[in-house]
């Protein structure tokens, strides 16, 4: 079996496993997400009658000290309903109406490039999920490690008050106070805060504490900013007259910044010296070029950097060697530009941009772009500007 066939087989198996695991994760998390949606609907008074009945029942149970037996009874009731459902009964109760998602047949006729883009999309979703989990864990760690002393001090005082109260007050009174406060907080206070964000930002102490807690990257940025402010007065004096070498004016210095790792920008793409990257993409956008007209994996997938100039769209391949690996597209030649996404089953809007030209049968795809929306807006704005100027010149 040839190397290209092995690559195609590997990508096919990998993309199939990723899609199947995503469906399994979605099915497994559905009961939890439905439970959280129902809780949120109760707190938001989505159904006024249901929330009012739940509020009256809970407050009555908390007033008589029956809060814990009530929750245990609800757990038993839920298990009983699940047993009947497993036996074939059709029982469905939800505060928020469930919307059935359309089932899409599995797409087995995807090309290797589309499967590769699928892998990249799923990797981005996993990266975002892990980033959110890391933010939560880092905030909890920084809360207990006194990284923000004024915030941890509130928790410290609250724990001392709770400890002293538990030692002095009777157990029934403690349970009654906590139960009543939890009910008022869940049904009344949270509802008011969600309806009035300004009140929440000013008076919701748990929300203020959580949003004020920094993550490790935020702490690092603060430290670097503090150090740079301390060093800046010293370096500003010592760097006078040394930043720009003698004989080099500001214009030449600005021209040197528009160079790639392989040489001057206009030499890399065989363009005039006037063509330089726009200010929004001086460093370019890292991406992979997918040419779906090619069949060999080594031909249709190339990693590199995408630039946009006043008149051209330039892709610099990261592979060393011939400049034939680079791609230059004149903005006037573009017939269509769109945001690109391979499979609708995936959340989000994808990570690619498709560019259609008369010289290609299928649109070129610049995929795996982290800042895809920013790149699309820049390219589309410049493309619109060029086409409008061209139409005005014709008239």
Secondary structure, 3 states (H helix, E strand, C coil): CCHHHHHHHHHHHHHHHHHHHHHHHHHHHHHHHHHHHHHHHHHCCCCHHHHHHHHHHHHHHHHCCCHHHHHHHHHHHHHHHHHHHHCCCCCCCCCCCCCCCCCCCCCCCCCHHHHHHHHHHHHHHHHHHHHHHHHHHHHHHHHHCCCCHHHHHHHHHHHHHHHHHHHHCCHHHHHHHHHHHHHHHHHHHHHHHHHCHHHHHHHCHHHHHHHHCCCHHHHHHHHHHHHHHHHHHHHHHHCCCCCCCCCCCHHHHHHHHCEECCEEHHHHCCCCCCCCCCHHHCCCEEEEEECCCCCCHHHHEEEEEEEECCCEEEEEECCCCCHHHCEEEEHHHEEEEEEECCCCCCCCCCCEEEEEECCCCCCEEEECCCCHHHHHHHHHHHHHHHHHHHHHHHC
